Every structure is written in C-alpha cells, then in structure tokens.
Amino acid sequence: MKTLTNKYWGNPAFDEHPVSDTFQELLQKWKSQSYDDVRINYDDFIQSNPLLQTFLNMGACVTWIIDLRTLRFPFISSNVKQLVGYDVQQFLGQGVPFISQIMHPRDLPKAAKLANIIWDFLLAVPPAQRQNYKFNGDYRIVKPDGSVVRVLEQNSILQLDRKGNITHLLGAVSDITHWKKTDDSIVSITCTEDDTCFFCSSDDAYLKPQVMLSKREKEIVRLIAEGYNSKFIADKLFISFHTVNTHRQNIIEKTHTKNTSGLVQFAVCHGLI
C-alpha cells in the first residue's frame, strides 16, 4: 500500500486549495433546496432499531446515511475505522465536510467537480423520478498513518421530501485499491427503471452514455471478478466453455479494455457489477 509523505498534512497550499470553492458549491446545492416534511426521521428511526444497526454494522463494506439538509450522518457503520482508519465519532461529529479533509489532495478537485456534475443531472430530473437513480464514484482516502486506500462510493436515493427534494442518501463504501491502480476518477449514474447509464471521467465536462452489458454479460463479469475461470462459469451458468470465452471477448471489445484485469477494473469503477 502506498504511503503519503508528510507534505500533505497541514500544508497551507492544500488547505487553501481553490477546490474548496467547488466542494462548497456542492454543499450549497444541498443546503439551498427548499426542503419540506419527510416521511421518516432517520435519526430516530436508526436509534430505535438496534437490530437494524447490528445488521448494517455486519456488512463487508461501510454503510452510511447522509442527511443532505444538515450535511450530517444519521448513521455510519462501525467498520469505517477498519476501512479508512478514522473513528465513527469523527464522521458523526464533523459530518460530510470531514470527507473532504481526509480525501487525497489530488483527488479532491476531481471528486468535487464530478459530484457537481452528478448533482446537476439529478436536479434536472423530474422530482417524481429522482428516486429511480443510483450513482457511484471512486477516490482515494489518506489514512491517519499516511497510507492510501482507494474507495468506491455507491449511493442510492433513500428519501425525498414532499416536494421531491432529495433529503437522504444511502451509501456503501468499499475498498477497491486492489482493482484500480490508475489515478483517474470516474462517476456513473444509472436509472434503475430501464438500466440506462451515464458516466463521466475527471477529464470530461459532462456525462456520456455508458456501454450497455446484457444481464448474461454482467453475470459473467461478476464471476470473473470473483476469480472463477471459464470452465467454472460455464458449469454454473449451464452454458458451454466456448460461449463463456466468446462472451468474455465481446465484453472486452465493448468496454475497450485490453484484458480480463482491465475489464474487471472497468466494470467495478463504472458500477456495472
């Protein structure tokens, strides 16, 4: 695992980085909505359901709920320290802005820019359709010891208010350091109704249509990502070995990747599996 040098810690050049304006722009978009009443108060709901807390804390990934009205976490799973090295109370006490403080300084400008693009898209969606969307992006976190972990943050829209404003996000954060070695950042957004997907890299200015994989192709990519070979996949899906390899080659061509490793990285980072 890579380790950052101390020049990133307490560096005024980083603290005063102009990206703070971009990140503040995102937070302002969340805070400036004319919010109305919501059906569920998640602060009370989580506290009054200890079994739900236990279930969420048992997951392989970090789970959180973000209240966009207050920029706070009504809930974040206890395994967050295991993943990124910071205690739950630091997230609960400082809220969403804490993420910008622990994000890799080279990723913060890209992540802020891409998050704004995603949010502009969501605000343009008719309110009644907003809950049909989920979105994800990846970035690096600098742990307290200076080591770096790349995470994939996957978000679903958990709740709208009576006006259709998005008030709560349900997020799942997982370690993809072993999958992705490049420094570029990517976000994607998917409509769960028709599986249409758009993506944007840190070099882009807008979202672009995403490559579409069939249900069978997604099954095969998922099994490849889990480390299974073509023979096992063929037996599991009740198809021939030749069919699996044909699918594999077609998927590589569709995604413009060079090999199986690149394909898995592409699929994970673009939210295809």
N, C-alpha and C positions, 0 to 999 in steps of 0.2 A: 504494500500500500504506500502511495506517495506521501511525503511529509512536507508541509509548507515551512519555509523559513520564517523567522520572527518578524521580517519586514512587513508582513501583512497585519500584524497585531498592533493596534494603537497607532497606526500610520495616518497622520493627518491628511495626506493626499487621498487616502481611501475614504476616510470619514467625511471629507468634503467633496467627494466624487459627484459630478453633475447628475449621475444616475439617480441620486436621491430624489431629484425632481420627478423623474419618470416613475419611481416607486410611489412617491407621494401622490402623483396623478392617479395612479391605480386606486390607492386608498381613498382618495377623494371621490372617485367614481362610486365606490361602495357606500361611503358615508353620506353622499349628497342625494341619494334617492329619497323620494317622499314616501317613507315606509308607512304601512298600515298595520292593522292587527294580524297576528298569526294564529294558526290553529294550535300549535304545540310550543310550549316554553321548554326548550331543550335543557336549560339549566336545571329546572325542577324535574323534568322527565328522567334525565340520566341519574340524578341523585336519588330518586325514588325507585330506581330499578337496579338493585345491586347485582341481580343475575345477568342483566344486560351488560353491566360494567365488566363482570367476570368474563363473559363471552367475548367482548371486544378486546379485552386485555390478553386473551389467549391466542390471538391471530399471529400469523407469521410476519405480517407487516404492521407498521404503525398505523393506527386508525385515529382520525381526529374529526371533530365537528367544528366548523368555523361559523361564528355569527357575524355576518358582514355589517350589521348595523353598529356593532360595538367593537369590531376587529378583535374579538376575544375567542378563546377556545372553551366552549361549554364542556368539551371532553377531549382528552388526548390519552391514548393508551400508555400504560406504564413501561412498555418495552421501547419507548422512544430513546431512553438513555442508552440502551444496548445498541441501537442503530447509529445514533449521531453523537452520543457522549454527553448530552445535556439533560438535566433533570426535568421531570414533568413540571415542577413548580416554576421553572424559568419560562416555559411556554405559557402556563396559566397566568403568571404574574405580568408578563410583558406583552402577551398577545401576538397577533400576526406580525407586527414590526420586528419581533425578535428573529424571524426567519431571515430578514434582510441583513441582520447583524452577523449571522453565522454562515451565510452563503459565501462561497468563494468570490473574492472581489472581481475576478474576471468574468464570472457568470452572472453577477447581479445586473449589469446593464442589459444583457441579453434576456434574462428571465423577466425583468421588468417590462421590457419592450414587448416580448411575446405575450405576456399576461394581459397587457393593454389591448393587443390585437384580438385576443380571445374575448375579452370583455366587451369590446366594441361590437363584435359579432353577436354576442348574446343579447346585448341591449337592442340590437336591430331585429331580433326575433320577436314575433308577436308574443305577448305575455302568456297566453294560454298554451304555447308550445315550448316554453323555455325548459320545463322540467323533463323534456324528452332528450336533453343533451347531456353528454358527459365529455370531459376533456382531461388531457394529461400533458405533462411536460417533465423534462429532466434537468437537473442542475447538480452542482457539487456543494457539499457542506464541509466546512473546516471544523474538525472536532477540537475539543479543548487541548489535546496533546499535539495539535498541528497536523495530524494525519487527515487525509481527504477521503470522503466517501461520495460516490455519485448516486443520487436517488431518483427514482421515478415517482412523481406525484400524480395520482389518478383521482379525479374529482367527479362526483355526481351532485346534481342539484337536489338537495334534501327537502327544502321547503320554500314556498313562495308566500308572500302575504296576500291579503285580499285584493290588492291592486295588480298582482302578478309580478311584483318586485322579488328578486332572489334574495332571501334573507339568510339561508343556511346552506353550507356545503358539507358533504360527507367525503372525506379524503382518505386515501390509502397510500402510504409511502413505503417503498421497498428499495432495497439495496441492489443496484444494477452495475456496480463497479466492475464485476467480472464479465459483464456483457458488453459494456461500451467503453472503448479506450480513447475515442476522439474527443475533442474539446467543444465541438459544436453543440448547440442546444436546439431542440425541436419541440413544438407543441402540436397537438392534434385535437380535433373536436369531432364528435360523432353523434349523429341523430339515432337514437335507439329505435325509432319507428321504422325507418327504412334502411338503416346501416350506412347512409351516406356519410362520408368522412372528408374532412379538410385538414390540411397540415400547413405548417409554416416553420421554416428554419430561421436561425438568428440572422441569416444573410438576406432574408426576404422581407418585403414590406407589407405583404398581405397573405391571406390564406389561399391555398390552392387545392383543387380536388385531389383526394388521396387515391392510390391504387386500390382496386377492389379485389379482395380474395373471396372465393366461394367458401361455403361452410366446410366443405371437404378439405380445401386447401388450408384453412385455418386449423382444422384438426391435425393435419399433417405437420404444419409448422409448430404447433404446440407440443406435439410428441417429439419432434426433432429437438426442440428447446429443452425438453426433459431428458435428453440424452439417449433416446432409443434409436436403434438402427432400422434400416428399411425393412428387414425381414420381420422384426417385431411389429412395426407399424402395419405391415401388410396383414399379418395374422390378426392383430387387434381390430382392424377396420374391415376385415373379410374382403380384402382386395388383393390383387397379385403384386408380387415384388416389382415387376416391370411397371405396373400402374403407379406405384409409390414413387419410383425413380422418375417417371415421366412428369408426375405432379411436381416433384422437387425441382426439376429442371425448368418447368414452366413458371413456377413461383419465383425462381431466381431471375428469370428473364423479365417477369412482370415488375419486380422490385428493383431491377437494375443493380443487383448485388453481384459480387464476384464468386461467392462460395457459401456453403452452409452456415459458417460462422457469421458472415456478413448478413445473411438472410435473417438469422435469429436476432441479431442486434437491431436490424431494421424493424422487424416485427414488434419487438419489445418497446423500442423507443417511439414507434408510431401508434402504439396502442392496438395493434392488430390481433394480439393474443393476450 
